[in-house]
Amino acid sequence: MKLTVCELSDNEQDFTGDWADLKTHLNTHQPDLLLLPELPFCQWIASEKAVNDAAKIRSVKKHEQWIGRLNELSARYIVYTRPVVASAKCYNTAFVYQKGVGHTKLHTKCYFPEEPHFWEATWYDAEEDKPFEPLQLDGFKIGALLCTEMWFTQYARQYGKQGVDLLVCPRATGAGSVSQWVRCGQTLAVISGAYCLSSNKSGIGANNFQWGGNGFIAQPMDGALSGNTNAGRKFFTTEIDLGKSREAKLDYPLYVKE
């Protein structure tokens, strides 16, 4: 199975160039699954503490516009997150897109930071039942932890116990914390016994904020990195062995009883 992670610019003009380059990369490598960063299709709106309804609506519309172009990308499955407004609430929800099938909900973000540039608890709402349920696809199973949720490691173990092969972790994180997010992903791969994939925003955002980029894929059992992205290589594709993930479910620490 082939997987692709990436880093895409938060600057909307630069994003257009990244999109064109991503299409070229995918046409060459033809992955089974592509993971996009968190809320990739519009400049980050939670950088401002005060909620701006016009900005929220614009983000929804920009995501709808770009999601309509997912069929341009040569990947069997594409995992992305988007803002979803319902009953006066705004959710950050992950979906899986499959050509010829459509969009399937994967998970809605439940845990949010509340600090400069990341006023997410103000902008977004959590679903009351906080579901962390895997999604069965053709021949493999995935689970999702959206950015901050990566630090709630109990859900990685829960996903592992439910047999996920891939743990997808789209991020929107800054340059100053890159190493800790990578280490977290490596740990989650061990805890879940699954391949941990993460893609991130990059470039300069609002208020000159420097996004961290550095998408990565970490392996089950030992957490070793298969590879990562950087400013000079914004896309990384590798082939994995799902059997390694399934073998990990019988190994430490997943075999330890509760």
Secondary structure by P-SEA (a helix, b strand, c coil): cbbbbbbbbccaaaaaaaaaaaaaaaaaccccbbbbccccccccccccccccaaaaaaaaaaaaaaaaacccccccbbbbbbbbbccccccbbbbbbbcccccccccccccccccccccccccccccccccbbbbbcccbbbbbbcccccccaaaaaaaaaacccbbbbbbbcccccaaaaaaaaaaaaaaaccbbbbbbbbcccccccccccccccccccccccccccccccccccccccaaaaaaaaacccccccc
